[in-house]
Amino acid sequence: MTTTDADRAVIALLRENARMPVSEIARRLGVSRSTAQSRLERLERSGTIAGYMVRLSGEYDAAQIRAHLLVTVSPKLSGDVITAVEKMSAVRTVHSVSGSFDMIIIVEAPSVAELDAVIDTIGALKGVDRTMSSIVLSTRIDR
């Protein structure tokens, strides 16, 4: 589906607050409530909006320790590695990337010890050849 500037405006508002009432979306876009509702339903039907997520408080988020784990995997075992990390609740995101590493796995935990255990667990997976981790010290922009 091709998205219009109006669609992107709705998406931007929902990124601010996924629970924003349709009446507020309409007001902020300067359109009628029915127009905003129609646009939102069309974005949902087309799959452009696949769901809504929880945005956690800054306080909760600040209490989590996050790391980017760069991972090199054996090519024939990358599917097994992805299946294994998908089951780990500490794994937030897995990116397949180009370059000297094959994946970037974003992990988070409430303590350094727990984060260390997660990183060790991933490093010990069959198919993982090498890892390098970077702990996130602060987040400057998060959209």
N, C-alpha and C positions, 0 to 999 in steps of 0.2 A: 504494500500500500504506500502511496506517496503521501507524505505529510505536508500540510500547508503551514504557513506562518501562524495561523490561528491555532492549528493543532499543537504546534510547538509551544505556543503561549500557554495552552492548557497544561501541557506536560510540565512546563517550567513551574507553574503554580502548584501542581501536585507534587513536584519534587520538594518544594518548600514545606508542604503539609498535605500528605496523602489523604487526610480526613477533612480537607477543606470542603465545606458545604457548597453545593452547586450554586446556591444563591450568591455566595461570596465570589466564586469563580466568575459568574456572570457579571457581578458588579465590577470586579477588577478588570475584566475584559471589555466592559462597556457594551454588553449584549444582553438580550433577554435571557431569563432563566431557562426557557424551553430551548433556545439556541445552544446554550452551554450544555444542557442535558443531552441534547441530540449529538453534539460533537463528542462528548464524553462516551456515550453509548457506542458511537461509531468506532472510536479508538479502542474500546474494549472488544467489540465484535470482531474487528480486524486483527486483533491480537497485538496491536501496537502497545496497548496497556495490558500486560499479562497478569497483573496482580498488584497488590498493595502491600507495603512492608512497614514494619515497626521502625521508628527512628528513636534510638535510645538517647537518654539525657546525656549532657556533657559530663555530668558527675559520674555516671555509670561508665561511660566510655573512657573517661580519664583514668578510672581504676583498672582498666584492662591493659595488659602489656602485649603489644603487638610486634610481630616480626615478619619480615619478608624473607622467605626461604627460597634461595635459588637452587634448583635441583637439576642434576644431569641424570638421565635414566637410560637404561638399555632400550633401544628402539622397540624390540619385540615385547617388552614388558611394560610399556607405558600405560596400556589399558589396565593392567593389574594394579599399578601404582595409583592411578586415578580412582579405581574402585576402592582401594584400601583407604585412601585419604578422605574419600567422600563420606565414609562412615565415622570419621573423627569429628566430634562436635567443636573442637578447637580450630578446625580448618574453616576459614571464612570464604576464601576464594582460591581458585586454581586457574592460572593463566598459562596457556601454551605460548612460548615465545621463541623468537629467532635469536641466534647468537651462540655463545659458548655454553649456555644453559638451556635446558629444554622446557622448564616450567618455573614459574614464580608462584609459590604457595604462600598466601597470607594466613598467618595463624595468630590466635590471641588466647591469653590465659590470665587469670587473676593474680598470678605471682610469677616471679622469675623461675622458681623451681619447677612449677607446672609447665611453663613455656619451654624450659630446657628439656623436660621429659617428652613433650610433644615433638620437639625437634629431633631428639634422639630416636624416638619411635619411627619417625618418617625416614631418618637416615638409615635405619636398620631394615627397612622394607626390601624385600627381594625385588631387584630391578633398579634400585636407587644406587647409582655409582658414586655420586659426589653431591655434597650440599655446601652452601655458604649462607650464613644468616646475617641479617642486619636488623637490629632492634629499632623500632620507630621511637624516637625521642619526643617528637611533637608533630601535630598535624596542622599545617598552616592554612590549607584550603580543603574543604570537604563538601562537594556538591552532591 
